[in-house]
């Protein structure tokens, strides 16, 4: 399952939305206060003894923050997005301990 995460992220990078492209142009190459951003970044984890992953739109290591640029696709997957957001919040709280 985790092997698919790189391919999925690569596909999403090649097919970014217009909003994601605008954000990427603003932050790429450490343009925002020297911070490094990764785009279409896979978050890998195990849940119920299965390997799983989410791909987040952007991630900044320095401030340990995920940036999601909501577009039309998110209108069609609200329930999935809400579940994913709750999971990522729990993960963040575990990492900050």
N, CA, C and O atoms as CSV, one atom per row, in Angstrom:
chain,resi,resn,atom,element,x,y,z
A,1,UNK,N,N,0.820,-1.197,0.000
A,1,UNK,CA,C,0.000,0.000,0.000
A,1,UNK,C,C,0.863,1.260,0.000
A,1,UNK,O,O,0.590,2.209,-0.735
A,2,UNK,N,N,1.924,1.261,0.844
A,2,UNK,CA,C,2.770,2.451,0.922
A,2,UNK,C,C,3.488,2.713,-0.387
A,2,UNK,O,O,3.821,3.857,-0.699
A,3,UNK,N,N,3.732,1.650,-1.164
A,3,UNK,CA,C,4.394,1.836,-2.453
A,3,UNK,C,C,3.567,2.746,-3.366
A,3,UNK,O,O,4.113,3.483,-4.187
A,4,UNK,N,N,2.259,2.683,-3.210
A,4,UNK,CA,C,1.365,3.517,-4.028
A,4,UNK,C,C,1.432,4.987,-3.647
A,4,UNK,O,O,1.032,5.844,-4.435
A,5,UNK,N,N,1.922,5.294,-2.467
A,5,UNK,CA,C,1.909,6.680,-1.997
A,5,UNK,C,C,2.774,7.580,-2.874
A,5,UNK,O,O,2.380,8.704,-3.182
A,6,UNK,N,N,3.939,7.102,-3.275
A,6,UNK,CA,C,4.812,7.918,-4.136
A,6,UNK,C,C,4.180,8.150,-5.506
A,6,UNK,O,O,4.205,9.264,-6.029
A,7,UNK,N,N,3.621,7.103,-6.074
A,7,UNK,CA,C,2.992,7.225,-7.386
A,7,UNK,C,C,1.778,8.152,-7.324
A,7,UNK,O,O,1.554,8.956,-8.229
A,8,UNK,N,N,1.007,8.033,-6.257
A,8,UNK,CA,C,-0.165,8.896,-6.092
A,8,UNK,C,C,0.261,10.347,-5.952
A,8,UNK,O,O,-0.315,11.231,-6.587
A,9,UNK,N,N,1.274,10.598,-5.118
A,9,UNK,CA,C,1.773,11.963,-4.920
A,9,UNK,C,C,2.310,12.535,-6.226
A,9,UNK,O,O,2.048,13.694,-6.549
A,10,UNK,N,N,3.050,11.742,-6.969
A,10,UNK,CA,C,3.606,12.186,-8.253
A,10,UNK,C,C,2.488,12.559,-9.223
A,10,UNK,O,O,2.564,13.578,-9.909
A,11,UNK,N,N,1.444,11.720,-9.273
A,11,UNK,CA,C,0.294,11.998,-10.143
A,11,UNK,C,C,-0.387,13.319,-9.743
A,11,UNK,O,O,-0.735,14.131,-10.601
A,12,UNK,N,N,-0.568,13.517,-8.447
A,12,UNK,CA,C,-1.225,14.738,-7.973
A,12,UNK,C,C,-0.376,15.978,-8.252
A,12,UNK,O,O,-0.918,17.046,-8.534
A,13,UNK,N,N,0.945,15.846,-8.175
A,13,UNK,CA,C,1.820,16.989,-8.483
A,13,UNK,C,C,1.674,17.402,-9.944
A,13,UNK,O,O,1.682,18.588,-10.270
A,14,UNK,N,N,1.542,16.417,-10.806
A,14,UNK,CA,C,1.411,16.703,-12.240
A,14,UNK,C,C,0.033,17.241,-12.594
A,14,UNK,O,O,-0.153,17.819,-13.665
A,15,UNK,N,N,-0.925,17.057,-11.708
A,15,UNK,CA,C,-2.306,17.450,-11.983
A,15,UNK,C,C,-2.844,18.387,-10.897
A,15,UNK,O,O,-3.978,18.231,-10.443
A,16,UNK,N,N,-2.034,19.349,-10.489
A,16,UNK,CA,C,-2.458,20.290,-9.457
A,16,UNK,C,C,-3.591,21.176,-9.941
A,16,UNK,O,O,-3.737,21.438,-11.135
A,17,UNK,N,N,-4.386,21.630,-8.988
A,17,UNK,CA,C,-5.433,22.583,-9.317
A,17,UNK,C,C,-4.807,23.962,-9.525
A,17,UNK,O,O,-3.646,24.179,-9.180
A,18,UNK,N,N,-5.557,24.866,-10.073
A,18,UNK,CA,C,-5.068,26.227,-10.271
A,18,UNK,C,C,-4.705,26.876,-8.934
A,18,UNK,O,O,-3.683,27.554,-8.825
A,19,UNK,N,N,-5.539,26.667,-7.925
A,19,UNK,CA,C,-5.270,27.235,-6.598
A,19,UNK,C,C,-3.972,26.672,-6.016
A,19,UNK,O,O,-3.185,27.410,-5.423
A,20,UNK,N,N,-3.751,25.371,-6.183
A,20,UNK,CA,C,-2.511,24.766,-5.705
A,20,UNK,C,C,-1.305,25.326,-6.443
A,20,UNK,O,O,-0.261,25.560,-5.836
A,21,UNK,N,N,-1.439,25.544,-7.749
A,21,UNK,CA,C,-0.342,26.138,-8.526
A,21,UNK,C,C,0.011,27.532,-8.026
A,21,UNK,O,O,1.188,27.874,-7.920
A,22,UNK,N,N,-0.998,28.336,-7.718
A,22,UNK,CA,C,-0.764,29.693,-7.223
A,22,UNK,C,C,-0.017,29.631,-5.892
A,22,UNK,O,O,0.971,30.340,-5.702
A,23,UNK,N,N,-0.483,28.787,-4.969
A,23,UNK,CA,C,0.171,28.663,-3.670
A,23,UNK,C,C,1.607,28.176,-3.836
A,23,UNK,O,O,2.518,28.698,-3.193
A,24,UNK,N,N,1.812,27.181,-4.692
A,24,UNK,CA,C,3.142,26.623,-4.911
A,24,UNK,C,C,4.113,27.689,-5.435
A,24,UNK,O,O,5.267,27.743,-5.010
A,25,UNK,N,N,3.652,28.514,-6.336
A,25,UNK,CA,C,4.517,29.581,-6.857
A,25,UNK,C,C,4.909,30.576,-5.766
A,25,UNK,O,O,5.979,31.181,-5.835
A,26,UNK,N,N,4.055,30.747,-4.767
A,26,UNK,CA,C,4.352,31.667,-3.665
A,26,UNK,C,C,5.353,31.086,-2.666
A,26,UNK,O,O,6.110,31.836,-2.049
A,27,UNK,N,N,5.370,29.762,-2.498
A,27,UNK,CA,C,6.191,29.169,-1.436
A,27,UNK,C,C,7.370,28.337,-1.924
A,27,UNK,O,O,8.245,28.004,-1.126
A,28,UNK,N,N,7.421,27.995,-3.194
A,28,UNK,CA,C,8.481,27.111,-3.678
A,28,UNK,C,C,9.847,27.770,-3.564
A,28,UNK,O,O,9.960,28.994,-3.506
A,29,UNK,N,N,10.871,26.947,-3.534
A,29,UNK,CA,C,12.264,27.413,-3.443
A,29,UNK,C,C,12.508,28.321,-2.251
A,29,UNK,O,O,13.287,29.272,-2.326
A,30,UNK,N,N,11.827,28.015,-1.144
A,30,UNK,CA,C,12.021,28.759,0.119
A,30,UNK,C,C,11.688,30.251,-0.012
A,30,UNK,O,O,12.299,31.091,0.648
A,31,UNK,N,N,10.719,30.566,-0.865
A,31,UNK,CA,C,10.330,31.965,-1.084
A,31,UNK,C,C,9.608,32.593,0.099
A,31,UNK,O,O,9.574,33.817,0.219
A,32,UNK,N,N,9.038,31.786,0.962
A,32,UNK,CA,C,8.303,32.322,2.105
A,32,UNK,C,C,9.162,32.191,3.357
A,32,UNK,O,O,9.227,31.125,3.969
A,33,UNK,N,N,9.813,33.273,3.725
A,33,UNK,CA,C,10.624,33.332,4.939
A,33,UNK,C,C,11.653,32.214,5.033
A,33,UNK,O,O,12.014,31.794,6.133
A,34,UNK,N,N,12.129,31.727,3.883
A,34,UNK,CA,C,13.158,30.692,3.865
A,34,UNK,C,C,12.685,29.309,4.261
A,34,UNK,O,O,13.500,28.411,4.472
A,35,UNK,N,N,11.362,29.124,4.367
A,35,UNK,CA,C,10.829,27.827,4.786
A,35,UNK,C,C,10.686,26.890,3.599
A,35,UNK,O,O,10.278,27.301,2.513
A,36,UNK,N,N,11.028,25.626,3.819
A,36,UNK,CA,C,10.922,24.595,2.790
A,36,UNK,C,C,9.545,23.965,2.842
A,36,UNK,O,O,9.104,23.501,3.893
A,37,UNK,N,N,8.869,23.951,1.706
A,37,UNK,CA,C,7.559,23.319,1.570
A,37,UNK,C,C,7.665,22.120,0.639
A,37,UNK,O,O,8.397,22.146,-0.350
A,38,UNK,N,N,6.931,21.084,0.970
A,38,UNK,CA,C,6.783,19.926,0.087
A,38,UNK,C,C,5.358,19.948,-0.423
A,38,UNK,O,O,4.430,20.264,0.321
A,39,UNK,N,N,5.184,19.615,-1.682
A,39,UNK,CA,C,3.819,19.585,-2.223
A,39,UNK,C,C,3.397,18.150,-2.478
A,39,UNK,O,O,4.213,17.283,-2.791
A,40,UNK,N,N,2.118,17.928,-2.337
A,40,UNK,CA,C,1.529,16.597,-2.482
A,40,UNK,C,C,2.368,15.585,-1.702
A,40,UNK,O,O,2.962,14.662,-2.259
A,41,UNK,N,N,2.387,15.802,-0.399
A,41,UNK,CA,C,3.256,15.062,0.513
A,41,UNK,C,C,2.509,13.892,1.145
A,41,UNK,O,O,1.487,14.099,1.800
A,42,UNK,N,N,3.006,12.650,0.961
A,42,UNK,CA,C,2.322,11.497,1.558
A,42,UNK,C,C,2.598,11.375,3.051
A,42,UNK,O,O,3.743,11.480,3.490
A,43,UNK,N,N,1.544,11.154,3.823
A,43,UNK,CA,C,1.631,10.881,5.253
A,43,UNK,C,C,1.294,9.397,5.406
A,43,UNK,O,O,0.154,8.993,5.173
A,44,UNK,N,N,2.269,8.596,5.791
A,44,UNK,CA,C,2.081,7.149,5.904
A,44,UNK,C,C,1.846,6.766,7.363
A,44,UNK,O,O,2.441,7.342,8.274
A,45,UNK,N,N,0.960,5.775,7.571
A,45,UNK,CA,C,0.655,5.326,8.923
A,45,UNK,C,C,0.059,3.935,8.868
A,45,UNK,O,O,-0.335,3.456,7.805
A,46,UNK,N,N,-0.003,3.295,10.015
A,46,UNK,CA,C,-0.672,1.999,10.134
A,46,UNK,C,C,-1.928,2.181,10.972
A,46,UNK,O,O,-1.910,2.837,12.014
A,47,UNK,N,N,-3.004,1.596,10.504
A,47,UNK,CA,C,-4.281,1.671,11.200
A,47,UNK,C,C,-4.980,0.335,11.019
A,47,UNK,O,O,-5.097,-0.174,9.904
A,48,UNK,N,N,-5.443,-0.226,12.125
A,48,UNK,CA,C,-6.101,-1.538,12.099
A,48,UNK,C,C,-5.226,-2.568,11.394
A,48,UNK,O,O,-5.697,-3.381,10.598
A,49,UNK,N,N,-3.927,-2.504,11.719
A,49,UNK,CA,C,-2.927,-3.433,11.199
A,49,UNK,C,C,-2.778,-3.394,9.676
A,49,UNK,O,O,-2.326,-4.365,9.068
A,50,UNK,N,N,-3.155,-2.283,9.071
A,50,UNK,CA,C,-2.979,-2.115,7.633
A,50,UNK,C,C,-2.175,-0.856,7.373
A,50,UNK,O,O,-2.321,0.143,8.077
A,51,UNK,N,N,-1.328,-0.909,6.358
A,51,UNK,CA,C,-0.562,0.265,5.959
A,51,UNK,C,C,-1.450,1.153,5.107
A,51,UNK,O,O,-2.073,0.695,4.149
A,52,UNK,N,N,-1.501,2.429,5.466
A,52,UNK,CA,C,-2.358,3.389,4.764
A,52,UNK,C,C,-1.600,4.685,4.561
A,52,UNK,O,O,-0.512,4.880,5.103
A,53,UNK,N,N,-2.193,5.567,3.771
A,53,UNK,CA,C,-1.580,6.884,3.593
A,53,UNK,C,C,-2.607,7.907,3.158
A,53,UNK,O,O,-3.632,7.577,2.561
A,54,UNK,N,N,-2.306,9.168,3.472
A,54,UNK,CA,C,-3.018,10.331,2.954
A,54,UNK,C,C,-1.986,11.140,2.191
A,54,UNK,O,O,-0.801,11.108,2.520
A,55,UNK,N,N,-2.424,11.853,1.191
A,55,UNK,CA,C,-1.540,12.809,0.526
A,55,UNK,C,C,-2.088,14.193,0.837
A,55,UNK,O,O,-3.212,14.529,0.465
A,56,UNK,N,N,-1.277,14.993,1.527
A,56,UNK,CA,C,-1.690,16.353,1.855
A,56,UNK,C,C,-1.160,17.294,0.786
A,56,UNK,O,O,-0.132,17.016,0.167
A,57,UNK,N,N,-1.853,18.405,0.564
A,57,UNK,CA,C,-1.459,19.320,-0.511
A,57,UNK,C,C,-0.052,19.872,-0.301
A,57,UNK,O,O,0.776,19.818,-1.210
A,58,UNK,N,N,0.224,20.402,0.890
A,58,UNK,CA,C,1.530,20.991,1.183
A,58,UNK,C,C,1.896,20.704,2.629
A,58,UNK,O,O,1.035,20.620,3.505
A,59,UNK,N,N,3.197,20.556,2.856
A,59,UNK,CA,C,3.687,20.335,4.217
A,59,UNK,C,C,4.959,21.148,4.421
A,59,UNK,O,O,5.829,21.174,3.551
A,60,UNK,N,N,5.066,21.812,5.568
A,60,UNK,CA,C,6.254,22.572,5.924
A,60,UNK,C,C,6.880,21.935,7.159
A,60,UNK,O,O,6.282,21.919,8.235
A,61,UNK,N,N,8.100,21.406,6.989
A,61,UNK,CA,C,8.807,20.757,8.095
A,61,UNK,C,C,9.084,21.717,9.246
A,61,UNK,O,O,8.869,21.375,10.408
A,62,UNK,N,N,9.551,22.894,8.931
A,62,UNK,CA,C,10.010,23.832,9.959
A,62,UNK,C,C,8.929,24.140,10.987
A,62,UNK,O,O,9.198,24.167,12.188
A,63,UNK,N,N,7.725,24.368,10.521
A,63,UNK,CA,C,6.634,24.702,11.433
A,63,UNK,C,C,5.665,23.524,11.627
A,63,UNK,O,O,4.628,23.658,12.277
A,64,UNK,N,N,6.025,22.370,11.051
A,64,UNK,CA,C,5.231,21.140,11.190
A,64,UNK,C,C,3.755,21.400,10.938
A,64,UNK,O,O,2.896,21.088,11.764
A,65,UNK,N,N,3.484,21.979,9.773
A,65,UNK,CA,C,2.116,22.371,9.442
A,65,UNK,C,C,1.720,21.844,8.071
A,65,UNK,O,O,2.496,21.875,7.117
A,66,UNK,N,N,0.493,21.364,8.009
A,66,UNK,CA,C,-0.096,20.885,6.757
A,66,UNK,C,C,-0.982,21.989,6.204
A,66,UNK,O,O,-1.724,22.632,6.946
A,67,UNK,N,N,-0.900,22.205,4.896
A,67,UNK,CA,C,-1.741,23.185,4.216
A,67,UNK,C,C,-2.586,22.446,3.189
A,67,UNK,O,O,-2.054,21.770,2.309
A,68,UNK,N,N,-3.886,22.575,3.303
A,68,UNK,CA,C,-4.807,21.999,2.333
A,68,UNK,C,C,-5.464,23.140,1.567
A,68,UNK,O,O,-6.017,24.066,2.161
A,69,UNK,N,N,-5.396,23.062,0.262
A,69,UNK,CA,C,-6.007,24.073,-0.600
A,69,UNK,C,C,-7.298,23.466,-1.129
A,69,UNK,O,O,-7.279,22.654,-2.054
A,70,UNK,N,N,-8.415,23.864,-0.538
A,70,UNK,CA,C,-9.696,23.269,-0.912
A,70,UNK,C,C,-10.159,23.790,-2.264
A,70,UNK,O,O,-10.110,24.985,-2.553
A,71,UNK,N,N,-10.604,22.858,-3.066
A,71,UNK,CA,C,-11.131,23.185,-4.383
A,71,UNK,C,C,-12.412,22.409,-4.617
A,71,UNK,O,O,-13.022,21.906,-3.674
A,72,UNK,N,N,-12.813,22.313,-5.855
A,72,UNK,CA,C,-14.078,21.655,-6.198
A,72,UNK,C,C,-14.123,20.199,-5.757
A,72,UNK,O,O,-15.174,19.710,-5.342
A,73,UNK,N,N,-12.995,19.503,-5.843
A,73,UNK,CA,C,-12.992,18.081,-5.488
A,73,UNK,C,C,-13.412,17.874,-4.034
A,73,UNK,O,O,-14.001,16.846,-3.703
A,74,UNK,N,N,-13.120,18.825,-3.179
A,74,UNK,CA,C,-13.462,18.676,-1.771
A,74,UNK,C,C,-14.962,18.801,-1.520
A,74,UNK,O,O,-15.456,18.329,-0.497
A,75,UNK,N,N,-15.685,19.425,-2.431
A,75,UNK,CA,C,-17.143,19.504,-2.314
A,75,UNK,C,C,-17.757,18.116,-2.443
A,75,UNK,O,O,-18.811,17.844,-1.870
A,76,UNK,N,N,-17.099,17.243,-3.194
A,76,UNK,CA,C,-17.627,15.904,-3.454
A,76,UNK,C,C,-17.203,14.889,-2.401
A,76,UNK,O,O,-17.722,13.774,-2.377
A,77,UNK,N,N,-16.266,15.259,-1.529
A,77,UNK,CA,C,-15.740,14.287,-0.564
A,77,UNK,C,C,-15.676,14.853,0.849
A,77,UNK,O,O,-14.708,14.628,1.575
A,78,UNK,N,N,-16.690,15.571,1.222
A,78,UNK,CA,C,-16.703,16.221,2.541
A,78,UNK,C,C,-16.543,15.228,3.693
A,78,UNK,O,O,-15.770,15.471,4.619
A,79,UNK,N,N,-17.261,14.130,3.639
A,79,UNK,CA,C,-17.205,13.154,4.722
A,79,UNK,C,C,-15.786,12.593,4.863
A,79,UNK,O,O,-15.264,12.489,5.973
A,80,UNK,N,N,-15.173,12.237,3.751
A,80,UNK,CA,C,-13.795,11.735,3.757
A,80,UNK,C,C,-12.849,12.797,4.310
A,80,UNK,O,O,-11.987,12.482,5.130
A,81,UNK,N,N,-12.992,14.043,3.880
A,81,UNK,CA,C,-12.128,15.129,4.347
A,81,UNK,C,C,-12.270,15.360,5.852
A,81,UNK,O,O,-11.280,15.616,6.537
A,82,UNK,N,N,-13.487,15.272,6.363
A,82,UNK,CA,C,-13.707,15.462,7.794
A,82,UNK,C,C,-13.033,14.349,8.591
A,82,UNK,O,O,-12.406,14.615,9.616
A,83,UNK,N,N,-13.157,13.109,8.130
A,83,UNK,CA,C,-12.519,11.979,8.784
A,83,UNK,C,C,-11.006,12.143,8.749
A,83,UNK,O,O,-10.335,11.917,9.755
A,84,UNK,N,N,-10.472,12.529,7.612
A,84,UNK,CA,C,-9.031,12.703,7.450
A,84,UNK,C,C,-8.514,13.820,8.357
A,84,UNK,O,O,-7.453,13.689,8.968
A,85,UNK,N,N,-9.261,14.909,8.441
A,85,UNK,CA,C,-8.860,16.032,9.294
A,85,UNK,C,C,-8.803,15.610,10.760
A,85,UNK,O,O,-7.867,15.971,11.473
A,86,UNK,N,N,-9.784,14.859,11.205
A,86,UNK,CA,C,-9.782,14.379,12.587
A,86,UNK,C,C,-8.592,13.472,12.846
A,86,UNK,O,O,-7.945,13.569,13.889
A,87,UNK,N,N,-8.305,12.599,11.907
A,87,UNK,CA,C,-7.170,11.697,12.066
A,87,UNK,C,C,-5.851,12.480,12.122
A,87,UNK,O,O,-4.997,12.200,12.963
A,88,UNK,N,N,-5.690,13.446,11.239
A,88,UNK,CA,C,-4.450,14.232,11.213
A,88,UNK,C,C,-4.294,15.058,12.489
A,88,UNK,O,O,-3.171,15.250,12.955
A,89,UNK,N,N,-5.382,15.547,13.058
A,89,UNK,CA,C,-5.318,16.267,14.331
A,89,UNK,C,C,-4.825,15.342,15.444
A,89,UNK,O,O,-3.988,15.730,16.259
A,90,UNK,N,N,-5.353,14.112,15.472
A,90,UNK,CA,C,-4.907,13.150,16.479
A,90,UNK,C,C,-3.430,12.819,16.286
A,90,UNK,O,O,-2.682,12.721,17.259
A,91,UNK,N,N,-3.016,12.650,15.051
A,91,UNK,CA,C,-1.619,12.366,14.743
A,91,UNK,C,C,-0.732,13.529,15.201
A,91,UNK,O,O,0.326,13.308,15.789
A,92,UNK,N,N,-1.155,14.741,14.938
A,92,UNK,CA,C,-0.388,15.922,15.351
A,92,UNK,C,C,-0.227,15.948,16.861
A,92,UNK,O,O,0.861,16.217,17.370
A,93,UNK,N,N,-1.309,15.669,17.579
A,93,UNK,CA,C,-1.250,15.681,19.037
A,93,UNK,C,C,-0.298,14.602,19.559
A,93,UNK,O,O,0.398,14.821,20.551
A,94,UNK,N,N,-0.263,13.452,18.905
A,94,UNK,CA,C,0.661,12.400,19.311
A,94,UNK,C,C,2.109,12.805,19.064
A,94,UNK,O,O,2.982,12.522,19.884
A,95,UNK,N,N,2.367,13.461,17.945
A,95,UNK,CA,C,3.727,13.861,17.588
A,95,UNK,C,C,4.246,14.985,18.472
A,95,UNK,O,O,5.454,15.104,18.674
A,96,UNK,N,N,3.357,15.801,18.997
A,96,UNK,CA,C,3.778,16.941,19.812
A,96,UNK,C,C,4.013,16.576,21.274
A,96,UNK,O,O,4.469,17.420,22.045
A,97,UNK,N,N,3.720,15.368,21.666
A,97,UNK,CA,C,3.926,14.936,23.066
A,97,UNK,C,C,5.387,14.757,23.377
A,97,UNK,O,O,5.741,14.399,24.500
